[in-house]
Amino acid sequence: MRIFDPHIHMTSRTTDDYERMAAAGVRAVVEPAFWLGQPRTGVGSFTDYFDSLVGWEPFRAGQFGVRHHATVALNPKEANDPRCRPVLDVLPRYLEKDGVVAVGEIGYDSMTPEEDDAFAAQLALAVAHDLPALVHTPHRDKARGVERSLAVVAESGIEPGRVVLDHLNEVTVELVRDTGCWLGFSIYPDTKMSPPRMVELLKAYGTERVLVNSAADWGRSDPLLTRATGEAMLLAGFTDDDVDRVLWRNPVEFYGQSGRLDLRDVDAPAPTFAGNSILRGGS
Ligand SMILES: [Zn+2]
């Protein structure tokens, strides 16, 4: 089983996770820029973070045979902090970088006017830089958040096939399925979407334009739930080809629209490295 996790925050994961992911078949990931828990107080801490997403983290992933790409944005939560909003001015420089395959995560957290502005401005950046967009849907008041997100997406003029609405569930999938946007599902250990629930959705709606991710981050989450979903699909009668479509070809197709996915030699064996510690990159 080859797996492309289209939404995972590796910055918050350990090398043990990379080893387990590689052993489970995860060969490529996309790491969206997000909120780090502790509020950031200025633009500098964003630029250091973005530099890490396009520099250090791909290097670290590469040592485990995992190909790493990123999406870059001012996340919805911090869009409300006036200290963070000037990040919008530095984004164009990052949206030109090779490892950046979309604008994201953008969208709503609390649906404030500040979030409206940042969301629309960043969809305009996606259009200007010819990139797809990863839209986070809020965890509270989810249906209203999805409806409002779809309205902002429609107003932006971005092609719906270049947008994924993520963290969908049984209710919100109905709102998105006929819009032409991609359907993103985050599989969590004990809340929200689980592998068996995901299998039921795939039975109901098919495998087209569906992205399945672990969204693993600092919180309780599991980077192997993509694999668990593939196994649950097989047990339910889906074919190997169905699993490959959902867990590999769909994310390749979606992020491939950036023209920047680098999956050359992704089938090569993981590099071996001396000693028991990760290489330190130049030091
Ligand atoms: Zn996320």
Residues whose N, C-alpha, C, O or C-beta is under 5 A from the ligand:
A	BS01	ZN	F34 A215
